[in-house]
Amino acid sequence: MQTANTLEALRESVAKLRAGGETVGLVPTMGALHEGHLTLVRRAREACDHVVASIFVNPTQFGPNEDLDAYPRQLAEDSAMLESEGCALLWAPTVDVMYPGGFVTNISVSGVSDGFCGADRPGHFDGVATVVCKLFNQVRPDMAFFGEKDWQQLAVIRAMARDLDLVLPHVHSIIGVSTVREADGLAMSSRNRYLSQKDRTAAARLPAAMKQAISQIEGGDNVAQSLKALKGALIDAGFASVDYAELADASSLVSLDTLTGAPARLLVAARIGGTRLIDNMAVN
């Protein structure tokens, strides 16, 4: 596996991968890799001739009171994991390379970014949209792969690609990959490592409570009452607070108070032991 740290080196390496008309899949990450990230790499390998993974802890998507400095960085370990999965190229730019002096551009995606995590983390999705647009332009992948654990992020990226006419990859080539979960159902996340043993045990109540709420909603129970019960179950389990627990249209992310027949998602964010966990599941 090759590693590129400058834009010139990246473009040269990608051009060599594309020689002969071969395809490139992109897996953007912020490092601290786990099985969820590796699943994205495997999916990309199945769909494309070569996989380019990026590792960049993007400062523009962190708020002033968030954990940028504490975010785990383990480039050597992550690199070894990517190589073992057959990744062809690692794009690992520094902040100065990604945001050179004089950088003044910001991409804001209205609508899908406004609620949920967007309401709780002002500017977060601007940072996501801007850095992902740059990654798409830098690598020019045929396809790009993102985990569905952050459903709102995936919706923002698809809207950004559609509105800015990013042909490679177009919205239809931005692939959402199902959330990878631990044995007890908790969605894999780099932030899970922040949990104490006690909080980690309690955190498994999140997916369990979500499944219970989905069962009730799909069975015809009142949506508002089902979501209230979900929140109560999390507080009883030891969660400090629930930022949101909402049923939403899967595409527009407009909140729903009843099922409409269109695909829907249950989206939840809750805090336990100082760690903010997010999850989402399909509701039919």
Secondary structure, 3 states (H helix, E strand, C coil): CEEECCHHHHHHHHHHHHCCCCCEEEEEECCCCCHHHHHHHHHHHHHCCEEEEEECCCHHHCCCCCCCCCCCCCHHHHHHHHHHCCCCEEECCCHHHHCCCCCCCCCCCCCCCCCCHHHHCCCHHHHHHHHHHHHHHHHCCCEEEEECCCHHHHHHHHHHHHHCCCCCCCHHHEEEECCCECCCCCECCHHHHHCCHHHHHHHCHHHHHHHHHHHHHHCCCCHHHHHHHHHHHHHHHCCCEEEEEEEEECCCCCECCCCCCCCEEEEEEEEECCEEEEEEEEEC
